[in-house]
Amino acid sequence: RLAASAMQLPFQFLHRADPRQLLSFIAGEHPQVIAVVLAHLTSDGHHALVTALHVDEGQVDEALAALARVQAPAVTAGGGWEWGAAAYDGFSLRVRVARAAEATRPAEAIALYREEVDALIAAQGRERYATAAEYLARVRDLYARQGQQAEWQRLITSLREQHKRLRALKDELSKAGL
């Protein structure tokens, strides 16, 4: 009876696996093994884990596509993986994908950083403002690499105007040279 159950649901253990262990388990596996695991997880709606796996495998386009299906908060308190949250090793999954996309998909990276910045500012708090400033510095650099400094100036000017009452945010932006 147990064997019959295992045959009907051969990948059911993935639902109970610690995502960090799963990531290390399939790292370096044959591409077909990874594809089977990804297909199963995708069919079951574990898009955050699928996104992280694509990032770890250097598959930026696939990570961007999987991230679009993740429904989770952008800002998480703890760090590390949670099945219901989009955090991985203390960074939001959106930021991990943005970092992976910087070289080949800078426009998408900028959009992801901007979403994260907006979420951090909305959540308020000096630490979050400092993190937002760090991401904005990356956005500035991405715009510069694309020769779009004027677009950057419009963005940072608009952001400062929109949040002119948030002294701590303005302070963190100034500290970051923004």
Rosetta blueprint (number, residue, H / E / L):
1 R L
2 L H
3 A H
4 A H
5 S H
6 A H
7 M H
8 Q H
9 L L
10 P L
11 F L
12 Q H
13 F H
14 L H
15 H H
16 R L
17 A L
18 D L
19 P H
20 R H
21 Q H
22 L H
23 L H
24 S H
25 F H
26 I H
27 A L
28 G L
29 E L
30 H L
31 P H
32 Q H
33 V H
34 I H
35 A H
36 V H
37 V H
38 L H
39 A H
40 H H
41 L H
42 T H
43 S H
44 D L
45 G L
46 H L
47 H H
48 A H
49 L H
50 V H
51 T H
52 A H
53 L H
54 H H
55 V H
56 D H
57 E L
58 G L
59 Q L
60 V H
61 D H
62 E H
63 A H
64 L H
65 A H
66 A H
67 L H
68 A L
69 R L
70 V L
71 Q L
72 A L
73 P L
74 A L
75 V L
76 T L
77 A L
78 G L
79 G L
80 G L
81 W L
82 E E
83 W L
84 G L
85 A E
86 A L
87 A E
88 Y E
89 D L
90 G L
91 F E
92 S E
93 L H
94 R H
95 V H
96 R H
97 V H
98 A H
99 R H
100 A H
101 A H
102 E L
103 A L
104 T L
105 R L
106 P H
107 A H
108 E H
109 A H
110 I H
111 A H
112 L H
113 Y H
114 R H
115 E H
116 E H
117 V H
118 D H
119 A H
120 L H
121 I H
122 A H
123 A H
124 Q L
125 G L
126 R H
127 E H
128 R H
129 Y H
130 A H
131 T H
132 A H
133 A H
134 E H
135 Y H
136 L H
137 A H
138 R H
139 V H
140 R H
141 D H
142 L H
143 Y H
144 A H
145 R H
146 Q L
147 G L
148 Q L
149 Q H
150 A H
151 E H
152 W H
153 Q H
154 R H
155 L H
156 I H
157 T H
158 S H
159 L H
160 R H
161 E H
162 Q H
163 H L
164 K L
165 R L
166 L L
167 R H
168 A H
169 L H
170 K H
171 D H
172 E H
173 L H
174 S H
175 K H
176 A L
177 G L
178 L L
